[in-house]
């Protein structure tokens, strides 16, 4: 091969490399534009706010925890986190949490799906089913147990008894 031929071959390889890079850049641009396109078309399934990367380049998803946890709110958790990981991130359950009746709402989708999860069974000896893996936009609701109701009922009865006792003492001294 002559020097001119080698130059032309090198030039052709250079052009192929540039075309390959331009193709990758185009693909990256399309992937970055998908959330905006989906939202414009009303699908709303891709939300840029739902995904983040942490310092170790691990994908973080946004989930919500409500109810009887120490710090309810929205959390960024690593992709693949379970319901237990999310409740732990929210400071763990309170003393009034009914872990046998936890609800998980899977969203987004055309219709949200609500799943009942018995974490008491999993945390006990049975460990039958693993806790569900969270997806972006999921919400966990930890309801109150019956002990919370009785605590409020006893407190209300004690307050009423105090008022009746004070009334009785005032009316007796007249």
C-alpha positions, 0 to 999 in steps of 0.5 A: 500500500502506498503512503497516499493509500494509507492516508486515505485508509486512515482518513476513512477510518477517521470518518467511520469513527466520527460517524460512530461517535455521532451515532452514539451522541444521537442515541444519548440525545434521544434517550435524554429526550424520552422523558420530555417526549413522554410527558408531552404526549401525556404518558407521564411514565418517565419523570426525570425527578424520579431517578438520580445517581449518587456519588458511587454512580448507583441509581437512586429512585424516589419513594414515599413513606407515610403513616406510623414511621418516625420520619415520614416523607419522600426518600431517595433509595438505591434501586432494588431496595425492599420495603424494609429498606425504605421503612428503615430509611424513614427511621423505622416504625413507631410503637403504634405501627401495624406491621401486619397491615402495611400497604404498598401502592405501585405507581405510576401506571394507568391504575395504581395497584395496592398490595397488602404486605404482612411484615410481621410474618416476614420478620417473624420465624416464617419468612415466607415471602420476601418483602416487595422491591420498590419501584420509582414513585411507590408509596408505603403506608404503615397504618396504626395498630389497635394499641393507638386507639386504646391509648387515645381512648384511655387518655380521653376517659382519664381527661373526662374523669378529671373534669368530673372529679373537679366538678364534684369537688367544687360542687361539694364545697358549696 
